Amino acid sequence: MTTQGMKEKGWLEFKYAPTNEPIRFPVGTVHGAADGPTLAVLGGMHGSEYAGVEAAIRLFNEADPTRLRGTLMVGMIYNLPAFCHNMGFVVPQDGKNPGRTFPGKPDGTYSEVMAHLFMEHFLSKANYFVELHGGDIPEALTPFNVYPITGNEAVGSVSRAMAMNYNCPIVVSRKVNNPANPPRTAFAVMALRGTPGILCESGQQGILKLEEVETHLVGLRNLLVHFGMTDGQIVNTVKRMFSEERAAIRSEHVGMWYPSVKLSEWVKKDQVIGVIRDYFGQDIAPVKAAFDGMVTVVRTSPSVGIGNVVLEQDRITSHEE
């Protein structure tokens, strides 16, 4: 039986052998009526990043198989355990950040086995890959996307074209080919294996806002047109800024975080951007900018522990006129 021109949805289901717990992924596939490439889209790497989850769900439901060339594969919610528990950043079974567990291990912890299974049974089938994020519970951010630099010019050029067509205001390039520090993010591991892809952020503070979902949907629809999978016009409404360096500034203390800068604000190297205070309101330590650049992520929760990201900034090297 042919699947051309059809749409199907269901579950990828497995067992985590050490505890017999289920590992489940809700997924859908849109089989185009004509031949073309395979694009994989994944929401919910972090279970409380709802803009990415909703964009994945809506993309699958709006896709018309009779008008599609090729195959659209959609993973609606990767980190389902965190989604069900309203938990940010980690997989509850082992406390690991699922976005830092790829390519995974067949005999590893729960989240490592998740990554291994999803790579083998879903991502390995794709020609192109988009990893959707949406701003977790304690953070606000400016929409941006990241494309990997692997040393493979063909993969890099396609990935950059994907980022440019996503209609996002900040485009970040990230080198991922350092053998001493191999990547653990899904899109970077896929790129090193030869599959171009991008990571895209729109959304914040674990809140579902449809305008932030639409940012993702515009970008995803653009990619379908870009790859010749659907007919239409590329939407291009932003003036892009380009970053070649992104810094995540982390707390070295337990306490309360008070930022003194806002999203999209420009800061100077060593500028005080906030302060950590104890639970009695006394200053513990100032927090300073890593370099001259733009503030693109701010932790909005005052609760902070050692290693928590309190702010991210980008070194903007150029911009579109």
C-alpha positions in Angstrom: 0.0 0.0 0.0 1.4 3.4 -1.0 1.6 6.2 1.5 2.0 9.0 -1.0 -0.5 11.8 -0.4 -1.3 10.5 3.1 -0.9 11.8 6.6 -0.4 9.5 9.7 0.2 10.1 13.4 1.0 7.9 16.3 3.5 7.0 18.9 7.1 5.8 18.9 7.1 3.6 21.9 9.9 1.8 23.7 10.9 0.6 27.2 13.7 1.8 29.4 15.1 -1.6 30.3 16.5 -0.9 33.8 13.2 0.3 35.2 10.7 -0.9 32.6 9.5 2.7 32.3 7.9 3.8 28.9 9.8 6.0 26.5 7.2 7.6 24.2 7.3 10.2 21.5 4.1 11.6 19.7 5.0 11.9 16.1 3.4 12.5 12.7 4.4 12.1 9.1 3.0 13.8 6.1 3.7 11.9 2.9 3.6 14.2 -0.1 1.8 13.3 -3.3 5.1 13.9 -5.2 8.7 13.1 -4.6 11.0 15.4 -2.7 13.2 15.7 0.3 12.5 14.8 3.9 12.3 17.5 6.5 12.2 16.6 10.2 10.9 19.1 12.7 11.1 18.6 16.5 9.3 20.4 19.3 9.5 20.0 23.0 13.2 19.2 23.5 12.5 21.1 26.7 9.1 20.1 27.9 8.0 23.6 29.0 9.0 25.5 25.9 5.5 25.7 24.6 5.9 27.9 21.5 8.0 25.2 19.8 5.6 22.4 20.8 2.6 24.3 19.5 4.3 25.2 16.3 5.2 21.6 15.6 1.6 20.5 16.3 0.1 23.2 14.1 2.6 22.6 11.2 1.6 18.9 11.1 -2.1 19.7 11.1 -2.0 22.4 8.5 0.3 20.4 6.1 -1.7 19.2 3.0 -0.2 15.9 1.7 -1.9 16.5 -1.7 0.1 19.7 -2.1 3.4 18.5 -0.5 6.4 17.3 -2.4 8.5 15.0 -0.3 8.0 14.0 3.4 7.4 16.1 6.5 8.2 14.4 9.7 7.1 16.1 12.9 8.0 15.2 16.5 5.5 17.1 18.6 7.0 16.7 22.1 10.4 15.2 22.6 10.6 15.5 26.4 7.1 14.2 27.2 8.0 13.4 30.9 8.9 17.1 31.6 5.9 18.3 29.6 3.6 16.2 31.7 5.2 17.4 35.0 5.4 21.1 34.0 9.2 20.9 34.5 11.8 23.1 32.9 15.1 22.2 31.3 15.6 18.5 32.3 14.3 15.0 32.0 12.8 14.2 35.4 13.9 10.5 35.4 17.6 11.4 35.5 17.8 15.2 35.9 19.8 15.7 32.6 19.3 18.4 30.0 17.9 16.4 27.0 19.4 18.9 24.7 22.9 17.9 25.8 22.5 14.1 25.6 22.9 13.4 21.8 23.7 11.1 20.1 22.8 9.2 23.2 23.7 5.7 24.4 21.7 2.4 24.0 22.7 1.4 27.5 22.8 4.9 29.2 20.6 6.8 31.6 16.9 7.4 30.7 17.6 10.6 28.7 20.6 9.1 26.9 18.5 6.1 25.8 15.8 8.6 24.7 18.3 10.4 22.5 19.7 7.1 21.0 16.3 5.8 20.1 15.1 9.1 18.6 18.2 9.4 16.5 17.9 5.8 15.2 14.1 5.7 14.6 13.3 9.3 13.6 16.1 11.7 12.9 18.2 9.3 10.9 15.5 9.4 8.1 15.8 13.2 7.5 17.6 15.2 4.8 17.1 18.4 6.8 16.3 19.1 10.5 14.8 21.9 12.5 15.0 21.8 16.3 12.4 24.1 17.9 12.8 25.8 21.2 10.6 28.2 23.0 12.1 29.9 26.1 11.9 27.8 29.2 10.0 28.7 32.5 12.6 31.1 34.0 13.9 32.9 30.9 12.9 35.7 28.5 14.6 35.9 25.1 14.8 37.6 21.8 14.0 35.3 18.9 17.1 33.8 17.2 18.3 30.8 15.4 21.7 29.0 15.3 23.3 27.2 12.4 26.3 24.8 12.8 29.7 25.2 11.3 31.1 21.6 10.9 34.0 22.0 8.5 31.8 20.5 5.7 31.1 23.4 3.4 28.1 21.8 1.8 26.4 21.1 5.1 27.3 24.6 6.4 26.0 26.5 3.4 22.6 24.7 3.4 22.3 25.2 7.2 23.1 28.9 6.8 20.5 29.2 4.1 17.9 27.6 6.4 18.7 30.1 9.1 18.5 33.0 6.6 15.1 31.8 5.4 13.6 31.4 8.9 12.8 35.2 9.1 14.4 35.6 12.5 16.1 38.8 13.7 19.3 37.2 15.1 21.3 34.6 13.2 24.1 32.9 15.1 26.8 30.7 13.7 28.3 28.1 16.0 31.4 26.0 15.4 30.7 22.4 16.4 33.7 20.6 15.0 36.1 20.6 18.0 37.0 17.0 18.7 38.1 18.0 22.2 34.6 19.3 22.9 32.1 17.4 20.7 28.6 18.7 20.5 25.7 17.2 22.4 22.8 19.1 20.8 20.6 17.2 18.4 21.0 19.7 15.5 24.8 19.8 15.8 25.2 16.1 16.0 23.0 15.7 13.0 25.1 18.3 11.1 28.3 16.4 11.9 26.7 13.3 10.4 25.9 15.2 7.2 22.3 16.5 7.8 22.0 20.2 7.6 19.9 21.8 10.3 19.2 24.7 12.6 18.1 25.4 16.2 15.4 28.0 16.5 14.2 30.0 19.5 10.9 31.9 19.9 8.9 32.1 23.1 9.7 32.7 26.7 8.9 32.1 30.4 7.0 28.8 29.7 4.0 30.8 28.4 2.1 29.9 25.2 1.7 33.1 23.1 0.4 32.6 19.7 2.5 35.4 18.2 5.6 33.6 19.3 4.2 30.4 17.8 3.6 32.2 14.6 7.3 33.3 14.4 8.2 29.6 14.2 5.4 28.8 11.8 6.5 31.6 9.4 10.0 30.2 9.4 8.9 26.6 8.9 6.6 27.5 6.1 9.4 29.4 4.5 11.6 26.3 4.7 9.0 24.2 3.0 9.0 26.7 0.1 12.8 27.1 0.2 13.2 23.3 -0.3 10.6 23.1 -3.0 8.3 21.1 -0.9 5.4 23.5 -1.2 4.5 26.4 -3.4 4.4 29.9 -2.1 6.4 33.0 -1.4 9.2 33.4 1.2 8.2 35.8 4.0 11.0 38.2 4.7 10.1 40.9 7.2 13.2 41.3 9.4 16.6 43.0 9.3 19.0 40.4 10.5 21.9 40.8 12.9 24.7 38.2 12.7 26.5 36.8 15.7 29.6 34.7 15.6 29.9 34.4 19.4 27.3 33.7 22.1 28.1 33.7 25.8 26.1 32.2 28.6 26.9 33.9 31.9 26.3 31.6 34.9 25.8 32.2 38.5 28.6 31.2 40.9 26.4 31.4 43.9 23.1 30.3 45.4 20.7 33.2 46.1 18.5 35.7 44.4 19.2 37.2 40.9 18.4 40.8 40.2 19.2 41.8 36.5 19.9 45.5 35.8 19.7 45.2 32.0 16.9 44.3 29.6 16.5 42.2 26.5 18.1 43.7 23.3 20.1 46.1 25.4 23.7 46.7 24.3 26.3 46.2 27.0 30.1 46.6 27.4 32.6 44.1 28.5 32.8 44.0 32.3 29.7 46.1 32.7 27.7 45.2 35.7 24.5 43.5 34.4 23.0 42.4 37.6 23.7 41.2 41.2 23.3 38.1 43.2 21.9 38.7 46.7 21.4 36.4 49.7 18.0 35.6 51.1 18.3 38.6 53.5 18.8 41.0 50.6 22.5 41.5 51.0 24.7 41.6 47.9 26.8 38.5 47.4 28.5 39.4 44.0 28.0 41.5 41.0 27.5 39.8 37.6 29.4 41.3 34.6 29.1 41.1 30.8 31.5 38.8 29.1 32.1 41.2 26.1 30.7 44.0 24.1 27.4 42.8 22.7 23.6 42.5 22.9 21.6 40.9 25.7 19.5 38.1 24.1 18.4 36.0 27.0 17.6 37.1 30.6 16.8 34.8 33.5 13.5 36.2 34.9 13.2 34.0 37.9 15.0 35.4 41.0 15.8 31.9 42.3 19.3 31.0 41.2 21.8 28.2 41.9 25.4 27.6 41.1 25.7 27.0 37.3 22.3 28.5 36.4 22.4 30.8 33.3 21.4 34.3 34.4 22.0 36.0 31.0 23.1 35.3 27.5 24.6 37.8 25.1 25.7 37.8 21.5 28.6 39.5 19.9 27.0 41.1 16.8 29.5 41.3 14.0 27.3 42.7 11.2 23.7 43.4 10.3 21.5 43.9 7.3 20.8 47.4 6.1 
